[in-house]
């Protein structure tokens, strides 16, 4: 467990901010009407911060690492769905680039957290 709880983890903060960002950008335009893709990317984005929090609250590092890997997978899922959304015209290049950068940063931070907890 981290000192100060999961909310003090920078990677959790970035994951939560990404989820809020995804909700905001999927509330407008064609994206808001594509319920399947909209709901899928939202669930994946929420899963990042949720799994970081759950992992951090676990009793053992082994358990925590399992949840951090799930969060890392969810980050890749968000990125994949953003690529699709960009290619079908739901996301501008600028918005896509920002999501990609955030996902890569979160994934890198999770890799370091996983190494530290092993």
C-alpha positions in Angstrom: 0.0 0.0 0.0 1.2 3.5 -0.8 1.6 6.1 2.0 -1.4 8.4 1.8 -3.4 5.9 -0.1 -4.0 5.4 -3.8 -5.1 9.1 -4.3 -1.5 10.1 -3.6 -0.2 8.0 -6.5 0.6 10.2 -9.5 -0.3 7.4 -11.9 -3.8 7.1 -10.3 -4.3 10.9 -10.6 -3.3 10.7 -14.3 -5.6 7.7 -14.9 -8.5 9.5 -13.2 -7.8 12.7 -15.3 -7.8 10.6 -18.5 -11.2 9.0 -17.6 -12.7 12.5 -17.1 -11.1 13.7 -20.4 -12.6 10.6 -22.2 -16.0 11.3 -20.8 -15.8 14.9 -21.9 -14.8 14.2 -25.5 -17.3 11.4 -25.9 -20.2 13.6 -24.8 -20.3 15.5 -28.2 -20.6 14.9 -31.9 -20.8 11.6 -33.6 -18.9 9.9 -30.8 -21.8 10.6 -28.4 -24.2 8.7 -30.7 -22.0 5.6 -31.1 -23.1 4.0 -27.9 -21.0 0.8 -28.4 -17.6 2.5 -28.9 -18.4 5.4 -26.5 -19.3 3.0 -23.7 -16.4 0.7 -24.4 -13.7 3.5 -24.3 -15.4 5.0 -21.2 -15.3 1.6 -19.3 -11.7 1.0 -20.3 -10.7 4.5 -19.1 -12.5 4.2 -15.8 -10.8 0.7 -15.4 -7.3 2.3 -15.4 -7.8 4.4 -12.2 -10.1 1.8 -10.6 -7.6 -1.0 -10.9 -4.7 1.1 -9.7 -6.8 2.0 -6.6 -7.8 -1.6 -6.1 -4.3 -2.9 -6.5 -2.9 -0.3 -4.1 -5.4 -1.3 -1.4 -4.4 -5.0 -1.7 -2.5 -6.7 1.1 0.4 -8.1 -0.9 2.6 -6.7 -3.6 1.8 -9.8 -5.7 -1.9 -9.0 -5.6 -1.2 -5.3 -6.3 1.0 -6.1 -9.3 -1.8 -8.2 -10.8 -4.2 -5.2 -10.7 -1.5 -2.8 -12.0 -1.1 -5.1 -15.0 -4.9 -5.0 -15.6 -4.7 -1.2 -15.5 -1.9 -1.3 -18.0 -4.0 -3.5 -20.3 -6.9 -1.0 -20.0 -4.6 1.8 -21.0 -3.7 -0.2 -24.2 -7.5 -0.7 -24.7 -8.2 3.0 -24.5 -5.4 3.7 -27.0 -6.7 1.1 -29.4 -10.2 2.5 -29.2 -8.9 6.0 -29.7 -7.0 4.9 -32.8 -10.2 3.5 -34.2 -12.2 6.6 -33.2 -9.6 8.8 -34.9 -9.6 6.7 -38.1 -13.4 6.8 -38.4 -13.4 10.6 -37.9 -14.6 10.9 -34.3 -11.4 12.4 -32.9 -9.2 15.1 -34.4 -5.5 14.4 -34.8 -4.8 16.8 -32.0 -7.2 15.1 -29.6 -6.0 11.7 -30.6 -2.3 12.7 -30.1 -3.2 13.9 -26.6 -4.9 10.6 -25.6 -2.0 8.6 -27.1 0.5 10.6 -25.1 -1.5 10.2 -21.9 -1.9 6.5 -22.4 1.8 6.0 -23.1 2.7 8.0 -20.0 0.4 6.0 -17.8 1.6 2.7 -19.2 5.3 3.7 -18.5 4.4 4.8 -15.0 2.6 1.5 -14.4 5.7 -0.4 -15.6 7.8 1.4 -13.1 5.3 0.8 -10.3 5.1 -2.9 -11.2 8.9 -3.1 -11.0 9.0 -1.3 -7.6 6.3 -3.7 -6.2 7.9 -6.9 -7.4 
